[in-house]
Amino acid sequence: MVSPDTGITPQEREGIRGEIQLNPWKRLGRIDNVPLPSPEMLSYIDRQDTLRYKGLVLHMLTTAVVADTIMQGIQQANQSEKDPANQLVVNPDVTLETMSAYHAPRPLADEGAKGQSTPAINHFMETHDDMDLATVIAIRNGLPLRVVEGIESLQGSRGALEKTIGPDNPDRPGVIDWSMAITQVASWCVARTIQPMSQRFDEMRQRHAGIKDSPKKLSLADYDRLQSWGEARVDTIAQHIGIEPHNFFDWLKSKIHEGADPSVAKESSDNLIRELFTRDPGENEFLPISPTYRYLATKIQAIQPNQIELVEGETQTVRHPSRKSFDRLLRRPEKILNNLERYGRINVVKE
């Protein structure tokens, strides 16, 4: 029998699971306020050719900064909370590696939903969403079990998010998997720039709700439910770190811009928005301004599409020099960033 949510037989699933490690790969660390994925995850992103959707990769970069900032706030609050029952348990490796893993195959899901991928992917996406496809690809690429399970918890066919992440999971009633909850809270704070969650949901409703060829396959009612779930998680996080929920966006901005004069930070953020998106910034949006984030964001935005060339009578895909440059960065990000620091191009503070 084939599982209806993934298309993988139980026997195949158990065989694959027996060959993969349980825990997520270890991240490379953090430079400035930018967390760097593990080499294995960077290789996975490269194999999925995620960079052909450079807007998605920029979203992944910004969301990682947001998630890491939120988790640091939670962990600091945990240190002053002596009762373990009142702590919010997060595993940064699980959160950040899972975020990369479920975003990486998104171009394939998007193309499949439009009928523009391979026949097998097109057929799969007729009855499945992007998280179903991400799960299949993760399992068949041998991603760590905890990462695969994290992606599974985002599947609508499993009752996501209430019945998977919580609090209505029948195996853990009343409990929230905060490592996975942060993946959603962070992503819902980013719509190109960092924005209040309500603005992000307005944007998602316009792009995906009831749209036939959307890989999300969600209705307006689904987005209302998800927004309510996300706002409840923000309420809990805010209470835990000692702020009012309505101040969460301002708290996030102050932490991401920590150490910079607010007026200088705003000017730097506004200028980066203009540079990346060729438009004026809105009232309630900002971007990280650290040297590393700015360097990576501008490198991503500068990526040009691959070129089709005729070589000895045959058409071949040739990667644009801007893409080759970023491909090298994916393979050894810590080396290139350290070299840039050595030659005075950027100033970084390492973990």
C-alpha positions as CSV (number, residue, x, y, z in Angstrom):
1,M,0.0,0.0,0.0
2,V,1.2,3.5,-0.8
3,S,0.9,6.3,1.8
4,P,-1.7,8.8,0.5
5,D,0.2,11.8,1.8
6,T,3.7,11.0,0.4
7,G,3.4,8.3,-2.2
8,I,6.0,6.2,-0.4
9,T,5.3,2.6,0.6
10,P,5.7,1.8,4.3
11,Q,8.4,-0.7,3.4
12,E,10.3,1.9,1.4
13,R,9.9,4.4,4.1
14,E,11.3,2.1,6.8
15,G,14.2,1.0,4.6
16,I,15.2,4.6,3.9
17,R,14.8,5.6,7.5
18,G,17.1,2.8,8.6
19,E,19.9,4.3,6.5
20,I,19.7,7.9,7.8
21,Q,20.9,9.6,10.9
22,L,18.4,10.7,13.6
23,N,19.5,14.2,14.5
24,P,19.9,17.2,12.2
25,W,23.3,18.0,10.8
26,K,25.3,20.6,12.7
27,R,25.1,24.1,11.4
28,L,28.3,26.0,10.6
29,G,27.5,28.6,13.2
30,R,26.7,32.3,13.0
31,I,28.5,35.2,11.4
32,D,27.1,38.6,12.5
33,N,23.4,37.7,13.0
34,V,23.3,35.3,10.0
35,P,23.1,31.6,10.9
36,L,24.9,29.4,8.4
37,P,23.4,26.0,7.5
38,S,25.4,22.8,7.6
39,P,27.5,21.9,4.6
40,E,25.2,18.9,4.0
41,M,22.1,21.2,3.9
42,L,23.9,23.7,1.6
43,S,24.7,20.8,-0.7
44,Y,21.0,19.7,-0.6
45,I,19.9,23.3,-1.5
46,D,22.4,23.2,-4.4
47,R,21.1,19.8,-5.7
48,Q,17.5,21.1,-5.6
49,D,18.6,24.1,-7.7
50,T,16.7,26.4,-5.3
51,L,18.8,29.4,-6.6
52,R,16.7,29.5,-9.8
53,Y,14.1,31.2,-7.5
54,K,16.4,33.9,-6.0
55,G,13.5,35.6,-4.3
56,L,12.9,32.3,-2.4
57,V,16.5,32.1,-1.4
58,L,16.4,35.7,-0.1
59,H,13.3,34.8,1.9
60,M,15.2,31.8,3.4
61,L,18.1,34.0,4.4
62,T,15.9,36.7,6.0
63,T,13.7,34.1,7.7
64,A,16.7,32.4,9.2
65,V,17.8,35.6,10.8
66,V,14.3,36.1,12.2
67,A,14.1,32.6,13.6
68,D,17.6,32.7,15.1
69,T,16.8,36.0,16.8
70,I,13.5,34.7,18.3
71,M,15.2,31.6,19.6
72,Q,18.0,33.6,21.2
73,G,15.3,35.6,23.0
74,I,13.6,32.4,24.1
75,Q,16.8,30.8,25.3
76,Q,17.8,33.9,27.3
77,A,14.3,33.9,28.9
78,N,14.7,30.2,29.7
79,Q,17.9,31.0,31.7
80,S,15.8,33.1,34.2
81,E,13.0,30.5,34.4
82,K,14.0,27.9,37.0
83,D,11.0,25.7,36.5
84,P,11.6,23.5,33.4
85,A,7.9,23.2,32.9
86,N,7.7,26.9,32.2
87,Q,10.5,26.9,29.6
88,L,10.0,26.9,25.9
89,V,12.3,24.2,24.5
90,V,13.9,24.9,21.2
91,N,16.5,23.1,19.2
92,P,18.1,25.7,16.8
93,D,19.6,22.9,14.6
94,V,16.2,21.3,14.1
95,T,14.5,24.6,13.4
96,L,17.0,26.1,11.0
97,E,17.9,22.9,9.1
98,T,14.2,22.0,8.7
99,M,13.4,25.5,7.4
100,S,16.1,25.1,4.7
101,A,14.9,21.6,3.9
102,Y,11.3,22.4,3.3
103,H,12.0,25.5,1.3
104,A,14.6,24.0,-0.9
105,P,12.2,22.0,-3.2
106,R,9.7,24.8,-3.5
107,P,10.6,25.7,-7.1
108,L,9.8,22.1,-8.1
109,A,6.5,22.2,-6.3
110,D,5.6,25.5,-7.9
111,E,6.5,24.3,-11.4
112,G,4.6,21.0,-10.8
113,A,1.5,22.8,-9.6
114,K,1.5,24.7,-12.9
115,G,2.1,21.5,-15.0
116,Q,5.6,22.8,-16.0
117,S,7.8,20.1,-14.4
118,T,8.3,16.4,-15.2
119,P,5.2,14.3,-15.8
120,A,5.7,12.5,-12.5
121,I,6.0,15.8,-10.5
122,N,3.1,17.3,-12.4
123,H,0.9,14.3,-11.6
124,F,1.9,14.3,-7.9
125,M,1.1,18.0,-7.5
126,E,-2.4,17.5,-8.8
127,T,-3.4,15.9,-5.5
128,H,-0.6,17.0,-3.1
129,D,0.9,20.3,-1.8
130,D,4.4,21.6,-1.5
131,M,5.0,20.1,1.9
132,D,4.0,16.6,0.7
133,L,6.5,17.0,-2.1
134,A,9.2,18.3,0.3
135,T,8.6,15.2,2.5
136,V,9.1,12.8,-0.4
137,I,12.3,14.5,-1.6
138,A,13.7,14.8,1.9
139,I,13.2,11.1,2.6
140,R,14.6,10.0,-0.7
141,N,17.6,12.2,-0.2
142,G,18.4,10.7,3.2
143,L,17.8,13.9,5.2
144,P,18.1,13.4,9.0
145,L,15.0,11.8,10.6
146,R,14.2,14.8,12.9
147,V,14.2,17.1,9.8
148,V,12.0,14.7,7.9
149,E,9.6,14.5,10.8
150,G,9.6,18.3,11.1
151,I,8.5,18.6,7.4
152,E,5.8,16.0,8.0
153,S,4.4,18.1,10.8
154,L,3.7,20.8,8.3
155,Q,1.6,18.6,6.1
156,G,-2.1,19.5,5.9
157,S,-3.0,15.9,5.4
158,R,-1.7,15.2,8.9
159,G,-3.8,18.0,10.5
160,A,-1.1,20.7,10.5
161,L,-0.5,22.7,12.5
162,E,-2.8,22.1,15.5
163,K,-2.7,18.3,15.4
164,T,1.0,18.1,14.6
165,I,3.0,20.9,16.2
166,G,0.3,21.3,18.8
167,P,-1.6,21.9,21.0
168,D,-4.0,19.3,19.7
169,N,-1.5,16.6,18.8
170,P,-3.2,13.4,20.3
171,D,0.2,12.1,21.4
172,R,1.2,15.3,23.2
173,P,-2.1,17.1,24.2
174,G,-1.6,20.7,25.2
175,V,2.1,20.6,24.2
176,I,3.7,22.8,21.5
177,D,6.8,21.6,19.5
178,W,8.5,25.0,19.7
179,S,11.4,24.0,17.4
180,M,8.8,23.6,14.6
181,A,6.5,26.4,15.7
182,I,9.4,28.9,15.3
183,T,9.7,27.8,11.6
184,Q,6.2,29.1,11.0
185,V,6.3,32.2,13.1
186,A,9.5,33.3,11.5
187,S,8.4,32.6,8.0
188,W,5.1,34.5,8.6
189,C,7.1,37.6,9.6
190,V,8.8,37.8,6.2
191,A,7.3,38.9,2.9
192,R,10.5,40.0,1.1
193,T,11.1,42.3,4.1
194,I,10.4,41.7,7.8
195,Q,6.8,42.8,8.5
196,P,4.1,42.3,11.1
197,M,2.5,38.9,10.7
198,S,-0.9,40.3,9.7
199,Q,0.7,41.9,6.6
200,R,2.4,38.7,5.6
201,F,-1.0,36.8,5.8
202,D,-2.7,39.5,3.7
203,E,0.1,38.9,1.1
204,M,-0.3,35.0,1.3
205,R,-4.1,35.2,0.9
206,Q,-3.7,37.2,-2.3
207,R,-1.1,34.9,-3.7
208,H,-2.4,31.5,-2.8
209,A,-6.0,31.4,-1.3
210,G,-8.2,29.5,-3.7
211,I,-5.7,29.8,-6.6
212,K,-5.8,26.7,-8.8
213,D,-2.2,26.4,-9.6
214,S,-0.8,27.4,-6.2
215,P,1.4,24.7,-4.6
216,K,-0.2,25.6,-1.2
217,K,-3.7,24.4,-2.0
218,L,-5.2,26.5,0.9
219,S,-8.5,28.4,1.2
220,L,-9.2,31.7,2.9
221,A,-10.6,29.8,5.9
222,D,-7.3,27.9,6.1
223,Y,-5.3,31.1,6.2
224,D,-7.7,32.5,8.9
225,R,-7.0,29.4,11.0
226,L,-3.2,29.5,10.4
227,Q,-3.1,33.2,11.3
228,S,-5.0,32.6,14.5
229,W,-2.6,29.8,15.4
230,G,0.4,31.9,14.6
231,E,-0.8,34.9,16.7
232,A,-1.4,32.5,19.6
233,R,2.2,31.4,19.4
234,V,3.4,35.0,19.3
235,D,1.4,35.7,22.4
236,T,3.1,32.9,24.2
237,I,6.6,33.9,23.0
238,A,6.0,37.5,24.0
239,Q,4.8,36.6,27.5
240,H,7.8,34.3,27.9
241,I,10.4,37.0,26.9
242,G,8.6,39.6,29.0
243,I,6.9,41.9,26.4
244,E,3.3,42.7,25.3
245,P,2.3,40.8,22.2
246,H,1.6,44.0,20.3
247,N,5.2,45.0,20.8
248,F,6.6,41.8,19.3
249,F,7.4,43.4,15.9
250,D,9.2,46.3,17.6
251,W,11.1,43.9,19.9
252,L,12.2,41.9,16.8
253,K,13.4,45.0,15.0
254,S,15.3,46.2,18.1
255,K,17.0,42.8,18.5
256,I,18.0,42.4,14.8
257,H,19.3,46.0,14.8
258,E,20.9,45.7,18.2
259,G,24.0,47.8,18.7
260,A,23.0,50.4,16.0
261,D,21.6,53.8,16.6
262,P,17.8,53.5,15.7
263,S,17.9,56.4,13.2
264,V,21.0,55.0,11.5
265,A,19.6,51.5,11.5
266,K,16.4,52.8,9.8
267,E,18.3,54.6,7.2
268,S,20.5,51.6,6.4
269,S,17.5,49.3,6.3
270,D,15.5,51.7,4.0
271,N,18.5,52.0,1.7
272,L,18.9,48.2,1.5
273,I,15.2,47.8,0.7
274,R,15.6,50.4,-2.1
275,E,18.7,48.6,-3.4
276,L,17.2,45.1,-3.4
277,F,13.7,45.8,-4.5
278,T,13.9,49.1,-6.4
279,R,11.1,50.7,-4.4
280,D,10.6,52.9,-1.4
281,P,10.2,51.2,2.0
282,G,6.8,51.1,3.7
283,E,6.1,52.2,7.2
284,N,6.1,48.8,8.9
285,E,8.9,46.9,7.3
286,F,12.7,46.5,7.7
287,L,15.6,44.3,6.9
288,P,18.7,43.2,8.8
289,I,21.6,45.6,8.3
290,S,24.6,43.5,9.4
291,P,27.5,43.5,6.9
292,T,27.2,39.7,6.3
293,Y,23.4,39.9,5.7
294,R,23.9,42.8,3.3
295,Y,26.7,41.0,1.4
296,L,24.7,37.8,1.1
297,A,21.4,39.5,0.2
298,T,23.0,41.6,-2.6
299,K,24.8,38.6,-3.9
300,I,21.5,36.7,-4.1
301,Q,19.7,39.5,-5.7
302,A,22.4,39.9,-8.4
303,I,22.0,36.3,-9.6
304,Q,21.0,36.1,-13.2
305,P,19.2,33.2,-14.9
306,N,21.2,30.4,-16.5
307,Q,21.8,30.8,-20.3
308,I,21.0,28.3,-23.0
309,E,23.8,28.0,-25.5
310,L,24.5,26.0,-28.6
311,V,27.6,23.9,-28.1
312,E,28.7,21.6,-31.0
313,G,25.2,21.4,-32.3
314,E,23.6,20.7,-29.0
315,T,21.8,23.0,-26.6
316,Q,23.4,23.2,-23.1
317,T,22.5,25.1,-20.0
318,V,25.4,27.4,-19.0
319,R,25.3,28.9,-15.5
320,H,25.6,32.7,-15.5
321,P,28.8,34.0,-13.8
322,S,26.8,35.5,-11.0
323,R,25.3,32.1,-10.3
324,K,28.7,30.4,-10.4
325,S,29.9,32.9,-7.8
326,F,27.1,32.1,-5.4
327,D,27.5,28.3,-6.0
328,R,31.1,28.7,-4.8
329,L,29.7,30.5,-1.7
330,L,27.3,27.6,-1.0
331,R,30.2,25.1,-1.0
332,R,32.4,27.1,1.4
333,P,30.5,30.0,2.9
334,E,32.7,30.3,6.0
335,K,35.9,30.5,3.9
336,I,34.7,33.2,1.5
337,L,33.2,35.3,4.3
338,N,36.4,35.0,6.3
339,N,38.4,36.1,3.3
340,L,36.2,39.1,2.8
341,E,36.8,40.0,6.4
342,R,40.6,39.6,6.0
343,Y,40.6,42.0,3.1
344,G,38.4,44.5,4.9
345,R,35.3,44.1,2.7
346,I,33.1,43.3,5.7
347,N,33.5,43.2,9.5
348,V,32.1,40.2,11.2
349,V,31.5,39.0,14.8
350,K,31.7,35.2,15.0
351,E,30.1,33.0,17.6
